[in-house]
């Protein structure tokens, strides 16, 4: 009896093995389709963020009856369409969405505080609509991160969107120079020359890691050409802020890579020494200034940052009226003109010929709209994402597996963008701002970092021995240009 049962058992085992193999193959095909669809949605979202709803419209359209910027319902429809395209991703990745809720608890708490501030906003309907739109942005970003779990696919999708925009802008500059230029600088297909500068700043940060670590010559040449086009457009835009930040970021990347390759003790010592150096320089400056009867803040008082300081002073005065609660999420600029604070002042930045719809400082805008708690929460999130992204960047450098090394270009982008964003947000308002390109990109990146991050205790496979201080470990052959 046992001799007859053995062949049958083998047949049954073979059938089960084949069935399991078919199920695994089907799961892989399903994952690939979800990833492909997620990449398509991500490219569409980024293209809309970069180009906007009104290409070549280089002036702000003001409502003649209210004096405020005209709000187009098309923007809301496009975001709802992107949300609809993200629903299938959320369904196929529903198990990971539950994990995301657990990992993103600080971000979700921030949104709860934003929702609370809409209750006392000076323009509650506008505040509520903008919060709803930003919640839509949040849901779409969660769907994209869970759908694109592979770092290389995520990087490729972002880089593809950047390359498309670079090609469009270069062609626009060549074919329609008069339509692409403004009296301030090149704007190309975008609504303002600073928007073009921000798009090229993002593109440079995304593309440059490909040039550093891409092993295939053809792709290096392609991404090199894209980077040169990016730099040319950035120079044409005359966006000084973006040009300076990209130049510093590119030059700082090798330094940061070298620092992150140090052993942990040396890295901590270097950080402590840097903090002591800054504290010593500050103390020395204060001592010298007071000893000579000078105002230590005198040099800063002379800086206007293209008259931004006047807008900052006005916004901070409004913050002082409601320091804890703020004026309500996104309820300060472009609200009902009867109650918009800036339009009641008669200042130069409230005039039709120089209409201003942001403080040109994201931290001040958060402070005035969501109060001290909103700013502290935002800074905590940005610090959390920055430290975690640098940790992922360090782990990519330490990786000894081919998969870990292949993820390094994306890890470099993850590590550099929060640092650039921190600086950029001092001059432009984008942090937790609906429709702001950098604001949504940092939201996408922050969610991605929190989902990828594992502590050493949680992920013992990633434990790596730190490199000796005496000499760095060389990268694999073909990784450097």
N, C-alpha and C positions, 0 to 999 in steps of 0.2 A: 504493500500500500504506500509506503514511504517512497519507493522508487518511482511510482506514478505521480505522487504529489510533488516531487522535486521539480520535474520539467514544468508542471503547471505553475508552481510558485515562481520559477524563473520567468515564464511568459508573463505572469502578472507583474513581477518586478520590472521587467523590461517595458511593459505598457505604462506603468506608473512613471518610470524614468522618462520615457518619451513624452508623456503627458506633461510632466513638470517642465521638461525642456521647452515644449511648445508654449506653456504658460509664461515662462521666463522670456522667451523670444517675443511673445505678444506684448508683455509688459515693457520690454525695451523699445519696441516699435511705438507703443503708446506714449512713452516718455519722450521719444524723439519728436513725435508729432506735437505734443504739448510744448516742448521746448522751441520748436520751429514757430508755432503760433505765437508763443510769448515773445520771441525775437521780433516777429513782424509787428506786434502791438507796440513793443518798446521803440522800434524805429519810427513808427507813426507818431507816437507820443512825443519823442524828441524832435522830430521834424516840425511838429506843430509848435512846440515850445520855442524852437529856434527861429522859425519863420513868422509865426503869428497868424492872426486871422485877416490881416490887411497888408499884404506885401506892397512895398514901394510907397506906403503911406507914411511920409516922413514928418508929419506934423500932427499934434494932438488935436482931435476934433472936439470942440466945446459946444455944448448945448446952448443956443442963443437965449433960451428962456431961463435957464438955471445958472449958466456960467460954469457948470461942472463938466467933466469929461463924459462923452457919450458912452453909455454901456450897451454893448451889442449882445443880443440874446444868442448869437451864433456861437460865442465862446462856450456858454453853458451847454448848448446842444452838442458841440464837439466833444466836450468832456464826458457827457452822458453816453455818447456813442462809444468812446474809448472804454468806459465802464462796461457797456454791453459786450464789447469784444473781450473783456477780461473775465466775464462770468464763467465761460467754459473752463478757463484755467483754474478758477477758484473751485469749481466742482471736482475736477480731476485731482486737485491738490488739497482737498478739504481736510485731510488728516494733518497736513503740514500747516494749514491755516491755524488750527488749534494750537500747534506748537508755537507759531508766530505770536499768538496772543500772550502766551506765557513769557516769551523772550522780549517782547516789546512793551512791557508794562510801564517803563518810565515815559515812553512816547505817548501811550494811551492816557496816562495821567495828565500829560500836558494838554491833550485834546479835551479832557474833561474840564480843566481849568479854563481853556478857551471858551468852551460851551457856557461855563458859569458867567464869564465876563460879558457874553452877549445879553444877559438879563438886565444889565445896567448900562449898556452901550448908549452913547449919545444918539446913534442912528441904529436902532435895533433891527429893522428889516435888512439894511445893508450888511450889518455885522453877521446876521444869521445866514444870509445868502452866501457870503464869502466863507464862512465856516463850513457850510454844507459843501461848497465847491472843494475846499481843502480836505474834507473827509473823503470826497470822491477821489482826490489825488492820492490819499493814503491807501484806500482800498485797491486802486489800480497798482500802486507800487508794491503792495503786499502780494498781489497776484503775479506780478512780473518776477519778483524775487523768488517766489516759490516755484514758478514755472521754469525759470532759468537757473537751475541749481548748479550748472557747470560754469566755473569762473571764466573759462575761455569763450564760451558762447555768449555770456553776458558782455564781456569786453568786445567781442567781435560785433555784436549788435550795436553797442554805443559807438564804436569806431565807424561802422557803416553809415550811421546817421550823420556823423561829423563829416565824413568824406563826401556824402551827397551834398551837404550844405556848402562845403568848400568849393566843390565843382560848380554848383549853381551860382555862387557869389562871384567866382572868377569869370565865368561866362557872362554874367550880368555886367560886370565891370568892363569887359572887353566889348560886348555887343551894344550895351546901352549905358555909356559912361555918364551922359547928362542926367539920365533918370536915376542912376545909382549914386551920384554925388549929391551932397548937401553943402551948404556954405560952412558947416562945421567940420566936415570930413566925409569919407566914404561910408555910406550906409548900405549900399547894394540893395538886396531884396528886403532888408530888415527895416523896422520903423525908425531907427535912430542909429547914429554912428556908435554910441556906447553899447547898443544891443549887439551890433556886429563885433565890437571889441570883446564883449563877454562870451559870445559864441566861439570866437577864435581862441580865447583863453581856455575855454573848456576843451576845444578840439586839440589844442597843443598838449594839454595834460593827458588826454586820452591816447593820442597818436604816438607821442615820444617814447613810451615804453616798448612799442613795437619795433622802433628803430634800434633800440638798445639790445633787445633780446631775441628778435626774430632771426632764425637761422637760415632761412631761404633767401637768396639774393634777390629774386624777383619781387618778393613781398617787401623786402627792405627798400628797394628802389621805389616801389609804389607808395609806401607810407612816407618815405623821404620826400617824394614829390608833393604829397598831401601836406606835409609839415611846412615845406617851403611856400606853398600856396597860402597856408594858414598865416605864416609870418608876414607875407606880402599884404594880405588883406588887413592884418592887424595894424601894420604901419600905415596903410591907406586910410584906416578909420581915424587915425590921430587920437585914439583912446589911450591917453597916457597911463591911466590906472592899470588897464589890462596889459599894456605893453610891459610896464615895470614889473608887475606881478609874475607874468609868464617868464620874463628874463631871469628874475630872481629864483623862481621855482625850478627852472631848467638847470641853473647853475647850482642850486642847493641839493638837487636830487642825488648826484654822486657823493656829496658829503654826508647826506643822511644815510645813504646805503652803506658807506664805510663805517659810520658810527654804529648803526644797528648790527653790524657784524662783530662788534666787540663782545667779549665775555660780559656776563651780567654785572659782575662787580665793577669792571672798568666802565661800563655804561652808566651805572649809578654814580660812580665817582665823577665822571665827566658832567653829568647833569647837576650834581651838587656844586661842582666848581663853577659851572656856568651861572647858576643862581647867585653864588657868592660874588662872582665878578660883576654881575648886574647890580646887586645890592651895594657893592663897594663903589661902583661908578656913580650910582645915584646919591649915596651918602657924600661922596667927594664933591659932587656938583652942588648939593645943598650947602655944604660947608663953605665952599668957595663963594657961592652967590651971597649968602648971608654975611660972610666976612667982608665982602666988598660993597655991601648995601644994595645988592641987585635983587630984582624979582626973579626967583628961579623958574617961573613959568613965562618969563618975558619972551623968549624965542617962540614959544608956542602961541602966544597971544598975537603975534605978527602974522601967523599963517591963516589964510582964509580958505584954502582948499577949494578954489574957484567959488568963493562966496558960500560954501557949504556951512561954515561956522555960524552964519546968521540964521540959517534954517535950524541948525542944531540948538542954538540958544532959544529960539522960539518954541521948539518942541519940548525942550527941558523945562521951560516955564509952564507949559501946559501939563507936563508930568507932575510938577510940584503941587498942582491943585488936587490931584487924586493919585498919590504915590502908591498906595496899596492895591487899589482895584483897577486903576487905569481907566481909559475912556471906552474900553470895549474892543474885542478882537477886530482888527482891520477897520476900526471905526474912528478914523482921524483924517485921512485923505480921501478925496473922491467920494464924499458922502453928501447928504442933503445940503446944498449951499446955504440954506437958511441957518444951519447950525455948525457948518464946517468951521473950525477955529481959524484956519489960515485966511479964509475969505472975509473974516470980520476985522482983519488988521489993516488992510491996505498996503501991506509990505510988497516989495518988488516981486517976491516969489508967488504972489497971489494974483498977478496981473495976467491978462490974456496972452500977452506977447512973451511971457516967461512963466507959464503955468507950471507949478510944481505939484506932483502927486506922491511924493515920498520925502523923507528926511535926508535921504542919501546917507543913511547910517542905520543899518538893520537893527542894531542893538538899541538905539534910541527909539526907533519905531516900536519895537517890542516893549520897551519900558513905558512909553506913553500910552500904549493901547492895552497892555495886559498887566501893567504894574510891576512891582519889584519881584513878585512871585513868578510871573511869566518870564522875566529876564533871567532870573536865577535858574529856573527849570530849563530854559533854552541853553544857557551856558553849560549846565551839567550834561545835557544830551550831547552838545558839541564836543565837550571834553571827553566824554565816554566814547563817542565814535572815533575821535582822533586817536586816543590811546589804543583802542582795540584795532583800528586800522593799521597803526604802526606795529602793533604786535603781530598781526597777520603778515605784514611786510617783512618783519624780522624772521618769522617762521618760514616764509617763502625763501629767504636767503639761506636759511639753515637746512632746508630740505635736501635730503639725499636721494629721494626717489624721483623718477622721471616725471611723474604726475605733479609733484610739488614744484619742480623746476618749471614745468609748463605753465603753472598758474602764476608765476612770478610777475609777468608783465601787468596782469590785472591787480596783483597785490601792490605793485608800485603805484598804480593809479589810485587805488584805495587809500594808500598811505599819504599821498601828496595832496589829494583834492581837499580834505578837511582843513589842512594847513593853509592852502590857498584861499579857501572859502572864508576862513576866519579873518584873513587880511582884507579880502575883497568886500566883506560885509561892513567894513568900517566906512566905505565910500559909497556903497550902493545898498539899498534895502532889498533883501531877498529872503532872509531867514524867516520861515513860517509866513510867507507871503504867497497867497494864491496867485497863480498865473506867472510868477517869477521863475525864470528858467533855473537859476542857481538854487532857489528855494526848493524846487521839486527834485532837482538832481541830488541835493544833499539829503532829502528825505528818502529817495530811492537808495542812495549809498548807505545811509544810516541803518535802514532796515536790512539791507544786504549784509552789512558788517555784523549786526546783532545776530542774524541767522547763521552766519558762518563761524562766528567766534566760539571757541571752546577754551575753557581754562585748561591748564596742564593736568589738573586732577580729573577733569571730565574727559579729556582726550589724551590718554597716556601714549597713544601711538605717535603723537606729534612731539613727544619729549626728545629733545636733541641736545647733545653736549655743546656748550658754547665754544666758539673758536678761540684759540689762544691769542693773546695780545701780540705776541711776537711776530706773527705772520698770518695774513688772511688766507683762507682756503680759496684756490682759484676756481672760477666758474668753469663749467664744462666747455670743451672746445667748440667754437662756433657760436658762442653766446654773445661775444662782444664784437663790435664792428671792427 
